[in-house]
């Protein structure tokens, strides 16, 4: 399950990935490589902690827990669409979709 909601304190969208079947844990190094190959700009990778990238004009923070923060985006549906790209690269889209 993917939950996307606006966050007024950071002026962005927060997305969470959840599954009843298994815990969500993203391999940020693998995810960063896939996103880079897909044409997105990886700004910083701290393996096991956080991935920062530029995606469609927005700064995006990705965490191993599956939490994603997209800054300066107001449309939660657009945030969910972008998160699906990230979760697909992380190899967990079919678990959370």
N, C-alpha and C positions, 0 to 999 in steps of 0.2 A: 504494500500500500504506500502511495506517495501522498504526502500532505504538504500543500503549498499555501502559505499565508503571508500577507503583508506584515511588515514590521515597521511601525511608525517611528520608533526611536532611532533606527539606523537608516531609515528611508531606503528600504529594499524589500526583498522577499526572502523568507526562510523556508527551506524545504527539508522535510525529514523523510527517510525511507524506513519502512517497518515491514516485518514479516512474522507471521505466527509460526512458520515452519522452521526458521533458523535465524540466528543472529546475523546482523549486517556488519560486515567489516570490509572496508575498501582497501585495496592495495594501491596506495597513492602513486607509487613509482610506475606501476603498470598503467594506471589510469592516465597519468601525465603523458606517458609515451604515446598512448593511443590518441589522446586529444591533440597532441603535437602533430601526429601523423594525419589527423583530420583537419589540420590548418589553424588550430587555435594556438594562442601564444601563452606558453607557460612562463609566468613571471618568477615564481619561487616554488621550490619543492623542499619540504622538510619531511623526509620519509617517516611515516608513523605518526606525524603530528598535523600537517596541513599542506594543502596545495593551493597556490594562488594562480589564477589564470585570467586572461582577457578573452571574453567570449561575447561576440556580437555587440561590442562597445561597452560592456559592463565588466567590472571587476568581480570575480567569483572566487569565493573561498570554499574549499572542499575539505571535509574532515573524515578520518577513518570510520567514524560512527555512521556515515552516510548523510550527515547534516551538510547542507549547502546553503550558503548565503550569497545572494546576488544583489550587489549594491546598486542603488539608484534605479531600481526597476519597481514599477508600481503594479504591474499586471501579474497576478498570481498564476493565471493560466499560461502565460508566456514563460514564467519561471518554471512551471512544471514541465513544459516542453523542453526547455534547456536542460533541466535536471535529467530528463530521460536520455539525452545524449550522453551526459556524464555517467549515469548508471549503466548505460549500454557499454561504454568503454571500460567501466569497472567490472563488467561481467555479472552484474546483479539485477539487471533490468527485468528478466523473467521472474525473479524471486519477488520483486517488489511491485511489479505491474499488476 
